[in-house]
Amino acid sequence: MRVLVIEDEARLAATLQDLLELNGYTADVRHDGESGLDDALTGIYDVILLDVMLPKLDGFTVLRRLREAGN
């Protein structure tokens, strides 16, 4: 299972990535809403862990745009 973590707090994001990978998941991290949205729109992720307060685009905007795109 492939997971996208969109989290601007670097230590938290790294911890989440490490824990996911220790449990057999593939995890990618993005630190802002804009790059997170770009990656999420590729459709290769099974799960997205999305922070609400992000630079560039907040989590609510990312989620709204994903839903508008049919995800």
PQR file with spaces between the fields and no chain letter, atoms N, CA, C, O and H, PARSE charges and radii, in Angstrom:
ATOM       1  N    MET     1       0.850   -1.169    0.000 -0.4000 1.5000
ATOM       2  CA   MET     1       0.000    0.000    0.000 -0.0000 2.0000
ATOM       3  C    MET     1       0.897    1.233    0.000  0.5500 1.7000
ATOM       4  O    MET     1       1.901    1.291    0.711 -0.5500 1.4000
ATOM       5  N    ARG     2       0.523    2.198   -0.797 -0.4000 1.5000
ATOM       6  CA   ARG     2       1.312    3.422   -0.931 -0.0000 2.0000
ATOM       7  C    ARG     2       0.583    4.579   -0.244  0.5500 1.7000
ATOM       8  O    ARG     2      -0.598    4.817   -0.494 -0.5500 1.4000
ATOM       9  H    ARG     2      -0.292    2.151   -1.374  0.4000 1.0000
ATOM      10  N    VAL     3       1.307    5.295    0.626 -0.4000 1.5000
ATOM      11  CA   VAL     3       0.732    6.362    1.440 -0.0000 2.0000
ATOM      12  C    VAL     3       1.430    7.679    1.125  0.5500 1.7000
ATOM      13  O    VAL     3       2.654    7.730    1.010 -0.5500 1.4000
ATOM      14  H    VAL     3       2.267    5.102    0.828  0.4000 1.0000
ATOM      15  N    LEU     4       0.643    8.742    0.988 -0.4000 1.5000
ATOM      16  CA   LEU     4       1.183   10.095    0.837 -0.0000 2.0000
ATOM      17  C    LEU     4       0.912   10.842    2.138  0.5500 1.7000
ATOM      18  O    LEU     4      -0.236   10.963    2.566 -0.5500 1.4000
ATOM      19  H    LEU     4      -0.351    8.701    1.082  0.4000 1.0000
ATOM      20  N    VAL     5       1.969   11.339    2.758 -0.4000 1.5000
ATOM      21  CA   VAL     5       1.865   12.135    3.975 -0.0000 2.0000
ATOM      22  C    VAL     5       2.093   13.591    3.585  0.5500 1.7000
ATOM      23  O    VAL     5       3.165   13.946    3.093 -0.5500 1.4000
ATOM      24  H    VAL     5       2.902   11.241    2.410  0.4000 1.0000
ATOM      25  N    ILE     6       1.090   14.429    3.803 -0.4000 1.5000
ATOM      26  CA   ILE     6       1.228   15.865    3.519 -0.0000 2.0000
ATOM      27  C    ILE     6       1.222   16.571    4.873  0.5500 1.7000
ATOM      28  O    ILE     6       0.169   16.782    5.475 -0.5500 1.4000
ATOM      29  H    ILE     6       0.220   14.142    4.202  0.4000 1.0000
ATOM      30  N    GLU     7       2.409   16.926    5.333 -0.4000 1.5000
ATOM      31  CA   GLU     7       2.604   17.470    6.679 -0.0000 2.0000
ATOM      32  C    GLU     7       3.785   18.426    6.651  0.5500 1.7000
ATOM      33  O    GLU     7       4.865   18.061    6.188 -0.5500 1.4000
ATOM      34  H    GLU     7       3.264   16.754    4.843  0.4000 1.0000
ATOM      35  N    ASP     8       3.591   19.659    7.146 -0.4000 1.5000
ATOM      36  CA   ASP     8       4.658   20.653    7.088 -0.0000 2.0000
ATOM      37  C    ASP     8       5.638   20.565    8.256  0.5500 1.7000
ATOM      38  O    ASP     8       6.743   21.099    8.156 -0.5500 1.4000
ATOM      39  H    ASP     8       2.713   19.956    7.522  0.4000 1.0000
ATOM      40  N    GLU     9       5.280   19.925    9.333 -0.4000 1.5000
ATOM      41  CA   GLU     9       6.192   19.746   10.461 -0.0000 2.0000
ATOM      42  C    GLU     9       7.147   18.594   10.125  0.5500 1.7000
ATOM      43  O    GLU     9       6.749   17.430   10.099 -0.5500 1.4000
ATOM      44  H    GLU     9       4.383   19.491    9.414  0.4000 1.0000
ATOM      45  N    ALA    10       8.396   18.937    9.873 -0.4000 1.5000
ATOM      46  CA   ALA    10       9.369   17.970    9.345 -0.0000 2.0000
ATOM      47  C    ALA    10       9.571   16.762   10.255  0.5500 1.7000
ATOM      48  O    ALA    10       9.610   15.632    9.769 -0.5500 1.4000
ATOM      49  H    ALA    10       8.719   19.883    9.894  0.4000 1.0000
ATOM      50  N    ARG    11       9.697   16.973   11.554 -0.4000 1.5000
ATOM      51  CA   ARG    11       9.931   15.847   12.471 -0.0000 2.0000
ATOM      52  C    ARG    11       8.730   14.913   12.516  0.5500 1.7000
ATOM      53  O    ARG    11       8.891   13.692   12.503 -0.5500 1.4000
ATOM      54  H    ARG    11       9.665   17.891   11.950  0.4000 1.0000
ATOM      55  N    LEU    12       7.538   15.472   12.568 -0.4000 1.5000
ATOM      56  CA   LEU    12       6.329   14.647   12.585 -0.0000 2.0000
ATOM      57  C    LEU    12       6.210   13.854   11.285  0.5500 1.7000
ATOM      58  O    LEU    12       5.912   12.660   11.305 -0.5500 1.4000
ATOM      59  H    LEU    12       7.407   16.463   12.579  0.4000 1.0000
ATOM      60  N    ALA    13       6.443   14.516   10.169 -0.4000 1.5000
ATOM      61  CA   ALA    13       6.366   13.844    8.869 -0.0000 2.0000
ATOM      62  C    ALA    13       7.367   12.700    8.781  0.5500 1.7000
ATOM      63  O    ALA    13       7.039   11.619    8.292 -0.5500 1.4000
ATOM      64  H    ALA    13       6.685   15.486   10.152  0.4000 1.0000
ATOM      65  N    ALA    14       8.582   12.936    9.254 -0.4000 1.5000
ATOM      66  CA   ALA    14       9.611   11.892    9.220 -0.0000 2.0000
ATOM      67  C    ALA    14       9.239   10.720   10.126  0.5500 1.7000
ATOM      68  O    ALA    14       9.455    9.561    9.771 -0.5500 1.4000
ATOM      69  H    ALA    14       8.849   13.814    9.651  0.4000 1.0000
ATOM      70  N    THR    15       8.683   11.025   11.288 -0.4000 1.5000
ATOM      71  CA   THR    15       8.259    9.965   12.208 -0.0000 2.0000
ATOM      72  C    THR    15       7.142    9.129   11.594  0.5500 1.7000
ATOM      73  O    THR    15       7.178    7.900   11.657 -0.5500 1.4000
ATOM      74  H    THR    15       8.507   11.966   11.576  0.4000 1.0000
ATOM      75  N    LEU    16       6.148    9.794   10.999 -0.4000 1.5000
ATOM      76  CA   LEU    16       5.063    9.069   10.341 -0.0000 2.0000
ATOM      77  C    LEU    16       5.592    8.194    9.212  0.5500 1.7000
ATOM      78  O    LEU    16       5.184    7.042    9.070 -0.5500 1.4000
ATOM      79  H    LEU    16       6.119   10.792   10.947  0.4000 1.0000
ATOM      80  N    GLN    17       6.487    8.737    8.422 -0.4000 1.5000
ATOM      81  CA   GLN    17       7.071    7.973    7.318 -0.0000 2.0000
ATOM      82  C    GLN    17       7.817    6.755    7.840  0.5500 1.7000
ATOM      83  O    GLN    17       7.660    5.659    7.302 -0.5500 1.4000
ATOM      84  H    GLN    17       6.818    9.673    8.538  0.4000 1.0000
ATOM      85  N    ASP    18       8.620    6.929    8.873 -0.4000 1.5000
ATOM      86  CA   ASP    18       9.368    5.806    9.450 -0.0000 2.0000
ATOM      87  C    ASP    18       8.434    4.727    9.980  0.5500 1.7000
ATOM      88  O    ASP    18       8.644    3.543    9.719 -0.5500 1.4000
ATOM      89  H    ASP    18       8.747    7.819    9.311  0.4000 1.0000
ATOM      90  N    LEU    19       7.408    5.125   10.718 -0.4000 1.5000
ATOM      91  CA   LEU    19       6.462    4.151   11.281 -0.0000 2.0000
ATOM      92  C    LEU    19       5.707    3.401   10.183  0.5500 1.7000
ATOM      93  O    LEU    19       5.515    2.188   10.268 -0.5500 1.4000
ATOM      94  H    LEU    19       7.237    6.087   10.929  0.4000 1.0000
ATOM      95  N    LEU    20       5.287    4.129    9.164 -0.4000 1.5000
ATOM      96  CA   LEU    20       4.587    3.476    8.065 -0.0000 2.0000
ATOM      97  C    LEU    20       5.497    2.468    7.368  0.5500 1.7000
ATOM      98  O    LEU    20       5.081    1.345    7.082 -0.5500 1.4000
ATOM      99  H    LEU    20       5.443    5.114    9.095  0.4000 1.0000
ATOM     100  N    GLU    21       6.719    2.865    7.100 -0.4000 1.5000
ATOM     101  CA   GLU    21       7.652    1.978    6.402 -0.0000 2.0000
ATOM     102  C    GLU    21       8.030    0.773    7.255  0.5500 1.7000
ATOM     103  O    GLU    21       8.225   -0.318    6.719 -0.5500 1.4000
ATOM     104  H    GLU    21       7.057    3.777    7.332  0.4000 1.0000
ATOM     105  N    LEU    22       8.138    0.947    8.575 -0.4000 1.5000
ATOM     106  CA   LEU    22       8.407   -0.186    9.464 -0.0000 2.0000
ATOM     107  C    LEU    22       7.279   -1.211    9.436  0.5500 1.7000
ATOM     108  O    LEU    22       7.488   -2.389    9.728 -0.5500 1.4000
ATOM     109  H    LEU    22       7.980    1.833    9.011  0.4000 1.0000
ATOM     110  N    ASN    23       6.088   -0.752    9.084 -0.4000 1.5000
ATOM     111  CA   ASN    23       4.923   -1.633    9.022 -0.0000 2.0000
ATOM     112  C    ASN    23       4.605   -2.095    7.607  0.5500 1.7000
ATOM     113  O    ASN    23       3.512   -2.594    7.341 -0.5500 1.4000
ATOM     114  H    ASN    23       5.919    0.204    8.847  0.4000 1.0000
ATOM     115  N    GLY    24       5.567   -1.928    6.697 -0.4000 1.5000
ATOM     116  CA   GLY    24       5.437   -2.493    5.362 -0.0000 2.0000
ATOM     117  C    GLY    24       4.790   -1.610    4.312  0.5500 1.7000
ATOM     118  O    GLY    24       4.517   -2.075    3.205 -0.5500 1.4000
ATOM     119  H    GLY    24       6.455   -1.523    6.913  0.4000 1.0000
ATOM     120  N    TYR    25       4.537   -0.346    4.629 -0.4000 1.5000
ATOM     121  CA   TYR    25       3.946    0.571    3.661 -0.0000 2.0000
ATOM     122  C    TYR    25       5.035    1.348    2.935  0.5500 1.7000
ATOM     123  O    TYR    25       6.145    1.505    3.443 -0.5500 1.4000
ATOM     124  H    TYR    25       4.759    0.032    5.528  0.4000 1.0000
ATOM     125  N    THR    26       4.710    1.824    1.757 -0.4000 1.5000
ATOM     126  CA   THR    26       5.564    2.769    1.047 -0.0000 2.0000
ATOM     127  C    THR    26       5.005    4.149    1.344  0.5500 1.7000
ATOM     128  O    THR    26       3.822    4.397    1.110 -0.5500 1.4000
ATOM     129  H    THR    26       3.809    1.696    1.344  0.4000 1.0000
ATOM     130  N    ALA    27       5.835    5.053    1.857 -0.4000 1.5000
ATOM     131  CA   ALA    27       5.357    6.364    2.263 -0.0000 2.0000
ATOM     132  C    ALA    27       6.195    7.468    1.632  0.5500 1.7000
ATOM     133  O    ALA    27       7.424    7.452    1.702 -0.5500 1.4000
ATOM     134  H    ALA    27       6.796    4.852    2.047  0.4000 1.0000
ATOM     135  N    ASP    28       5.512    8.422    1.018 -0.4000 1.5000
ATOM     136  CA   ASP    28       6.149    9.622    0.483 -0.0000 2.0000
ATOM     137  C    ASP    28       5.667   10.814    1.291  0.5500 1.7000
ATOM     138  O    ASP    28       4.532   10.829    1.768 -0.5500 1.4000
ATOM     139  H    ASP    28       4.514    8.436    0.962  0.4000 1.0000
ATOM     140  N    VAL    29       6.523   11.811    1.445 -0.4000 1.5000
ATOM     141  CA   VAL    29       6.194   12.991    2.248 -0.0000 2.0000
ATOM     142  C    VAL    29       6.297   14.242    1.402  0.5500 1.7000
ATOM     143  O    VAL    29       7.244   14.408    0.633 -0.5500 1.4000
ATOM     144  H    VAL    29       7.445   11.799    1.058  0.4000 1.0000
ATOM     145  N    ARG    30       5.327   15.115    1.546 -0.4000 1.5000
ATOM     146  CA   ARG    30       5.375   16.456    0.968 -0.0000 2.0000
ATOM     147  C    ARG    30       5.090   17.438    2.092  0.5500 1.7000
ATOM     148  O    ARG    30       4.296   17.156    2.990 -0.5500 1.4000
ATOM     149  H    ARG    30       4.558   14.980    2.171  0.4000 1.0000
ATOM     150  N    HIS    31       5.749   18.603    2.038 -0.4000 1.5000
ATOM     151  CA   HIS    31       5.685   19.543    3.151 -0.0000 2.0000
ATOM     152  C    HIS    31       4.826   20.774    2.896  0.5500 1.7000
ATOM     153  O    HIS    31       4.809   21.688    3.721 -0.5500 1.4000
ATOM     154  H    HIS    31       6.394   18.833    1.309  0.4000 1.0000
ATOM     155  N    ASP    32       4.122   20.819    1.791 -0.4000 1.5000
ATOM     156  CA   ASP    32       3.195   21.922    1.551 -0.0000 2.0000
ATOM     157  C    ASP    32       2.012   21.414    0.731  0.5500 1.7000
ATOM     158  O    ASP    32       2.096   20.388    0.056 -0.5500 1.4000
ATOM     159  H    ASP    32       4.136   20.077    1.121  0.4000 1.0000
ATOM     160  N    GLY    33       0.917   22.150    0.805 -0.4000 1.5000
ATOM     161  CA   GLY    33      -0.297   21.719    0.139 -0.0000 2.0000
ATOM     162  C    GLY    33      -0.196   21.672   -1.373  0.5500 1.7000
ATOM     163  O    GLY    33      -0.799   20.812   -2.016 -0.5500 1.4000
ATOM     164  H    GLY    33       0.848   22.984    1.353  0.4000 1.0000
ATOM     165  N    GLU    34       0.558   22.587   -1.936 -0.4000 1.5000
ATOM     166  CA   GLU    34       0.673   22.650   -3.395 -0.0000 2.0000
ATOM     167  C    GLU    34       1.369   21.409   -3.970  0.5500 1.7000
ATOM     168  O    GLU    34       0.852   20.777   -4.891 -0.5500 1.4000
ATOM     169  H    GLU    34       1.048   23.285   -1.414  0.4000 1.0000
ATOM     170  N    SER    35       2.527   21.067   -3.430 -0.4000 1.5000
ATOM     171  CA   SER    35       3.223   19.877   -3.933 -0.0000 2.0000
ATOM     172  C    SER    35       2.487   18.602   -3.538  0.5500 1.7000
ATOM     173  O    SER    35       2.504   17.617   -4.275 -0.5500 1.4000
ATOM     174  H    SER    35       2.947   21.580   -2.681  0.4000 1.0000
ATOM     175  N    GLY    36       1.837   18.623   -2.371 -0.4000 1.5000
ATOM     176  CA   GLY    36       1.042   17.473   -1.963 -0.0000 2.0000
ATOM     177  C    GLY    36      -0.117   17.222   -2.909  0.5500 1.7000
ATOM     178  O    GLY    36      -0.395   16.079   -3.272 -0.5500 1.4000
ATOM     179  H    GLY    36       1.822   19.424   -1.773  0.4000 1.0000
ATOM     180  N    LEU    37      -0.788   18.283   -3.306 -0.4000 1.5000
ATOM     181  CA   LEU    37      -1.908   18.159   -4.253 -0.0000 2.0000
ATOM     182  C    LEU    37      -1.404   17.624   -5.588  0.5500 1.7000
ATOM     183  O    LEU    37      -2.025   16.736   -6.172 -0.5500 1.4000
ATOM     184  H    LEU    37      -0.562   19.212   -3.011  0.4000 1.0000
ATOM     185  N    ASP    38      -0.292   18.153   -6.073 -0.4000 1.5000
ATOM     186  CA   ASP    38       0.268   17.673   -7.345 -0.0000 2.0000
ATOM     187  C    ASP    38       0.512   16.166   -7.299  0.5500 1.7000
ATOM     188  O    ASP    38       0.165   15.445   -8.235 -0.5500 1.4000
ATOM     189  H    ASP    38       0.212   18.875   -5.598  0.4000 1.0000
ATOM     190  N    ASP    39       1.106   15.701   -6.214 -0.4000 1.5000
ATOM     191  CA   ASP    39       1.381   14.267   -6.096 -0.0000 2.0000
ATOM     192  C    ASP    39       0.098   13.465   -5.921  0.5500 1.7000
ATOM     193  O    ASP    39      -0.049   12.392   -6.508 -0.5500 1.4000
ATOM     194  H    ASP    39       1.387   16.287   -5.454  0.4000 1.0000
ATOM     195  N    ALA    40      -0.821   13.971   -5.127 -0.4000 1.5000
ATOM     196  CA   ALA    40      -2.077   13.257   -4.879 -0.0000 2.0000
ATOM     197  C    ALA    40      -2.868   13.067   -6.164  0.5500 1.7000
ATOM     198  O    ALA    40      -3.536   12.048   -6.336 -0.5500 1.4000
ATOM     199  H    ALA    40      -0.702   14.842   -4.651  0.4000 1.0000
ATOM     200  N    LEU    41      -2.799   14.028   -7.058 -0.4000 1.5000
ATOM     201  CA   LEU    41      -3.550   13.946   -8.314 -0.0000 2.0000
ATOM     202  C    LEU    41      -2.999   12.904   -9.281  0.5500 1.7000
ATOM     203  O    LEU    41      -3.646   12.589  -10.281 -0.5500 1.4000
ATOM     204  H    LEU    41      -2.256   14.856   -6.919  0.4000 1.0000
ATOM     205  N    THR    42      -1.816   12.365   -8.998 -0.4000 1.5000
ATOM     206  CA   THR    42      -1.274   11.329   -9.869 -0.0000 2.0000
ATOM     207  C    THR    42      -2.079   10.043   -9.788  0.5500 1.7000
ATOM     208  O    THR    42      -2.067    9.239  -10.720 -0.5500 1.4000
ATOM     209  H    THR    42      -1.291   12.621   -8.186  0.4000 1.0000
ATOM     210  N    GLY    43      -2.778    9.844   -8.676 -0.4000 1.5000
ATOM     211  CA   GLY    43      -3.610    8.655   -8.525 -0.0000 2.0000
ATOM     212  C    GLY    43      -2.867    7.407   -8.101  0.5500 1.7000
ATOM     213  O    GLY    43      -3.443    6.319   -8.123 -0.5500 1.4000
ATOM     214  H    GLY    43      -2.788   10.497   -7.918  0.4000 1.0000
ATOM     215  N    ILE    44      -1.604    7.526   -7.714 -0.4000 1.5000
ATOM     216  CA   ILE    44      -0.834    6.336   -7.347 -0.0000 2.0000
ATOM     217  C    ILE    44      -0.938    5.990   -5.862  0.5500 1.7000
ATOM     218  O    ILE    44      -0.401    4.970   -5.430 -0.5500 1.4000
ATOM     219  H    ILE    44      -1.137    8.410   -7.696  0.4000 1.0000
ATOM     220  N    TYR    45      -1.618    6.822   -5.078 -0.4000 1.5000
ATOM     221  CA   TYR    45      -1.673    6.600   -3.632 -0.0000 2.0000
ATOM     222  C    TYR    45      -2.974    5.934   -3.222  0.5500 1.7000
ATOM     223  O    TYR    45      -4.047    6.245   -3.738 -0.5500 1.4000
ATOM     224  H    TYR    45      -2.054    7.650   -5.429  0.4000 1.0000
ATOM     225  N    ASP    46      -2.849    5.005   -2.274 -0.4000 1.5000
ATOM     226  CA   ASP    46      -4.005    4.322   -1.714 -0.0000 2.0000
ATOM     227  C    ASP    46      -4.605    5.116   -0.559  0.5500 1.7000
ATOM     228  O    ASP    46      -5.813    5.076   -0.328 -0.5500 1.4000
ATOM     229  H    ASP    46      -1.977    4.752   -1.855  0.4000 1.0000
ATOM     230  N    VAL    47      -3.749    5.840    0.167 -0.4000 1.5000
ATOM     231  CA   VAL    47      -4.161    6.603    1.347 -0.0000 2.0000
ATOM     232  C    VAL    47      -3.393    7.919    1.361  0.5500 1.7000
ATOM     233  O    VAL    47      -2.225    7.975    0.978 -0.5500 1.4000
ATOM     234  H    VAL    47      -2.767    5.873   -0.020  0.4000 1.0000
ATOM     235  N    ILE    48      -4.068    8.977    1.809 -0.4000 1.5000
ATOM     236  CA   ILE    48      -3.408   10.268    1.991 -0.0000 2.0000
ATOM     237  C    ILE    48      -3.636   10.714    3.432  0.5500 1.7000
ATOM     238  O    ILE    48      -4.775   10.818    3.886 -0.5500 1.4000
ATOM     239  H    ILE    48      -5.017    8.932    2.120  0.4000 1.0000
ATOM     240  N    LEU    49      -2.538   10.977    4.147 -0.4000 1.5000
ATOM     241  CA   LEU    49      -2.619   11.578    5.475 -0.0000 2.0000
ATOM     242  C    LEU    49      -2.384   13.072    5.277  0.5500 1.7000
ATOM     243  O    LEU    49      -1.301   13.489    4.868 -0.5500 1.4000
ATOM     244  H    LEU    49      -1.612   10.893    3.778  0.4000 1.0000
ATOM     245  N    LEU    50      -3.396   13.864    5.568 -0.4000 1.5000
ATOM     246  CA   LEU    50      -3.398   15.275    5.188 -0.0000 2.0000
ATOM     247  C    LEU    50      -3.552   16.176    6.398  0.5500 1.7000
ATOM     248  O    LEU    50      -4.540   16.084    7.127 -0.5500 1.4000
ATOM     249  H    LEU    50      -4.275   13.525    5.901  0.4000 1.0000
ATOM     250  N    ASP    51      -2.580   17.042    6.611 -0.4000 1.5000
ATOM     251  CA   ASP    51      -2.652   18.064    7.654 -0.0000 2.0000
ATOM     252  C    ASP    51      -3.597   19.164    7.184  0.5500 1.7000
ATOM     253  O    ASP    51      -3.776   19.361    5.982 -0.5500 1.4000
ATOM     254  H    ASP    51      -1.777   17.117    6.019  0.4000 1.0000
ATOM     255  N    VAL    52      -4.198   19.875    8.128 -0.4000 1.5000
ATOM     256  CA   VAL    52      -5.119   20.960    7.769 -0.0000 2.0000
ATOM     257  C    VAL    52      -4.362   22.267    7.547  0.5500 1.7000
ATOM     258  O    VAL    52      -4.610   22.973    6.569 -0.5500 1.4000
ATOM     259  H    VAL    52      -4.052   19.714    9.104  0.4000 1.0000
ATOM     260  N    MET    53      -3.444   22.587    8.448 -0.4000 1.5000
ATOM     261  CA   MET    53      -2.717   23.858    8.360 -0.0000 2.0000
ATOM     262  C    MET    53      -1.397   23.616    7.636  0.5500 1.7000
ATOM     263  O    MET    53      -0.436   23.105    8.211 -0.5500 1.4000
ATOM     264  H    MET    53      -3.242   22.014    9.242  0.4000 1.0000
ATOM     265  N    LEU    54      -1.375   23.999    6.353 -0.4000 1.5000
ATOM     266  CA   LEU    54      -0.205   23.798    5.501 -0.0000 2.0000
ATOM     267  C    LEU    54       0.160   25.092    4.800  0.5500 1.7000
ATOM     268  O    LEU    54      -0.709   25.936    4.579 -0.5500 1.4000
ATOM     269  H    LEU    54      -2.155   24.414    5.886  0.4000 1.0000
ATOM     270  N    PRO    55       1.432   25.270    4.444 -0.5600 1.5000
ATOM     271  CA   PRO    55       1.796   26.415    3.603  0.2800 2.0000
ATOM     272  C    PRO    55       1.309   26.217    2.167  0.5500 1.7000
ATOM     273  O    PRO    55       1.082   25.091    1.725 -0.5500 1.4000
ATOM     274  N    LYS    56       1.156   27.302    1.469 -0.4000 1.5000
ATOM     275  CA   LYS    56       0.742   27.393    0.062 -0.0000 2.0000
ATOM     276  C    LYS    56      -0.732   27.065   -0.135  0.5500 1.7000
ATOM     277  O    LYS    56      -1.478   27.931   -0.590 -0.5500 1.4000
ATOM     278  H    LYS    56       1.340   28.217    1.828  0.4000 1.0000
ATOM     279  N    LEU    57      -1.185   25.863    0.185 -0.4000 1.5000
ATOM     280  CA   LEU    57      -2.606   25.491    0.138 -0.0000 2.0000
ATOM     281  C    LEU    57      -2.933   24.779    1.438  0.5500 1.7000
ATOM     282  O    LEU    57      -2.217   23.859    1.833 -0.5500 1.4000
ATOM     283  H    LEU    57      -0.578   25.160    0.555  0.4000 1.0000
ATOM     284  N    ASP    58      -4.013   25.191    2.116 -0.4000 1.5000
ATOM     285  CA   ASP    58      -4.385   24.492    3.343 -0.0000 2.0000
ATOM     286  C    ASP    58      -5.008   23.133    3.004  0.5500 1.7000
ATOM     287  O    ASP    58      -5.392   22.883    1.861 -0.5500 1.4000
ATOM     288  H    ASP    58      -4.595   25.938    1.795  0.4000 1.0000
ATOM     289  N    GLY    59      -5.099   22.276    3.997 -0.4000 1.5000
ATOM     290  CA   GLY    59      -5.603   20.926    3.796 -0.0000 2.0000
ATOM     291  C    GLY    59      -7.027   20.874    3.270  0.5500 1.7000
ATOM     292  O    GLY    59      -7.362   19.991    2.481 -0.5500 1.4000
ATOM     293  H    GLY    59      -4.786   22.479    4.925  0.4000 1.0000
ATOM     294  N    PHE    60      -7.876   21.815    3.700 -0.4000 1.5000
ATOM     295  CA   PHE    60      -9.258   21.834    3.208 -0.0000 2.0000
ATOM     296  C    PHE    60      -9.311   22.121    1.708  0.5500 1.7000
ATOM     297  O    PHE    60     -10.117   21.535    0.985 -0.5500 1.4000
ATOM     298  H    PHE    60      -7.604   22.532    4.342  0.4000 1.0000
ATOM     299  N    THR    61      -8.450   23.024    1.249 -0.4000 1.5000
ATOM     300  CA   THR    61      -8.402   23.339   -0.183 -0.0000 2.0000
ATOM     301  C    THR    61      -7.868   22.145   -0.969  0.5500 1.7000
ATOM     302  O    THR    61      -8.377   21.834   -2.046 -0.5500 1.4000
ATOM     303  H    THR    61      -7.796   23.500    1.837  0.4000 1.0000
ATOM     304  N    VAL    62      -6.852   21.482   -0.439 -0.4000 1.5000
ATOM     305  CA   VAL    62      -6.313   20.289   -1.093 -0.0000 2.0000
ATOM     306  C    VAL    62      -7.417   19.244   -1.232  0.5500 1.7000
ATOM     307  O    VAL    62      -7.609   18.677   -2.308 -0.5500 1.4000
ATOM     308  H    VAL    62      -6.439   21.735    0.435  0.4000 1.0000
ATOM     309  N    LEU    63      -8.136   18.992   -0.150 -0.4000 1.5000
ATOM     310  CA   LEU    63      -9.206   17.995   -0.179 -0.0000 2.0000
ATOM     311  C    LEU    63     -10.307   18.383   -1.155  0.5500 1.7000
ATOM     312  O    LEU    63     -10.803   17.538   -1.901 -0.5500 1.4000
ATOM     313  H    LEU    63      -7.981   19.452    0.724  0.4000 1.0000
ATOM     314  N    ARG    64     -10.688   19.649   -1.154 -0.4000 1.5000
ATOM     315  CA   ARG    64     -11.745   20.110   -2.076 -0.0000 2.0000
ATOM     316  C    ARG    64     -11.330   19.915   -3.522  0.5500 1.7000
ATOM     317  O    ARG    64     -12.132   19.473   -4.345 -0.5500 1.4000
ATOM     318  H    ARG    64     -10.285   20.335   -0.548  0.4000 1.0000
ATOM     319  N    ARG    65     -10.084   20.239   -3.841 -0.4000 1.5000
ATOM     320  CA   ARG    65      -9.599   20.082   -5.222 -0.0000 2.0000
ATOM     321  C    ARG    65      -9.486   18.609   -5.625  0.5500 1.7000
ATOM     322  O    ARG    65      -9.743   18.253   -6.775 -0.5500 1.4000
ATOM     323  H    ARG    65      -9.432   20.598   -3.173  0.4000 1.0000
ATOM     324  N    LEU    66      -9.103   17.766   -4.678 -0.4000 1.5000
ATOM     325  CA   LEU    66      -9.074   16.330   -4.977 -0.0000 2.0000
ATOM     326  C    LEU    66     -10.475   15.805   -5.286  0.5500 1.7000
ATOM     327  O    LEU    66     -10.665   15.024   -6.218 -0.5500 1.4000
ATOM     328  H    LEU    66      -8.894   18.056   -3.744  0.4000 1.0000
ATOM     329  N    ARG    67     -11.438   16.237   -4.503 -0.4000 1.5000
ATOM     330  CA   ARG    67     -12.822   15.796   -4.746 -0.0000 2.0000
ATOM     331  C    ARG    67     -13.374   16.346   -6.047  0.5500 1.7000
ATOM     332  O    ARG    67     -14.100   15.651   -6.759 -0.5500 1.4000
ATOM     333  H    ARG    67     -11.283   16.871   -3.745  0.4000 1.0000
ATOM     334  N    GLU    68     -13.034   17.592   -6.366 -0.4000 1.5000
ATOM     335  CA   GLU    68     -13.456   18.179   -7.641 -0.0000 2.0000
ATOM     336  C    GLU    68     -12.875   17.409   -8.828  0.5500 1.7000
ATOM     337  O    GLU    68     -13.480   17.347   -9.898 -0.5500 1.4000
ATOM     338  H    GLU    68     -12.445   18.156   -5.788  0.4000 1.0000
ATOM     339  N    ALA    69     -11.695   16.827   -8.622 -0.4000 1.5000
ATOM     340  CA   ALA    69     -11.045   16.056   -9.692 -0.0000 2.0000
ATOM     341  C    ALA    69     -11.555   14.615   -9.745  0.5500 1.7000
ATOM     342  O    ALA    69     -11.092   13.821  -10.564 -0.5500 1.4000
ATOM     343  H    ALA    69     -11.204   16.877   -7.753  0.4000 1.0000
ATOM     344  N    GLY    70     -12.499   14.281   -8.883 -0.4000 1.5000
ATOM     345  CA   GLY    70     -13.099   12.959   -8.917 -0.0000 2.0000
ATOM     346  C    GLY    70     -12.428   11.944   -8.006  0.5500 1.7000
ATOM     347  O    GLY    70     -12.672   10.744   -8.134 -0.5500 1.4000
ATOM     348  H    GLY    70     -12.876   14.926   -8.218  0.4000 1.0000
ATOM     349  N    ASN    71     -11.611   12.393   -7.115 -0.4000 1.5000
ATOM     350  CA   ASN    71     -10.935   11.486   -6.166 -0.0000 2.0000
ATOM     351  C    ASN    71     -11.691   11.432   -4.853  0.5500 1.7000
ATOM     352  O    ASN    71     -11.280   10.725   -3.933 -0.5500 1.4000
ATOM     353  H    ASN    71     -11.412   13.368   -7.011  0.4000 1.0000
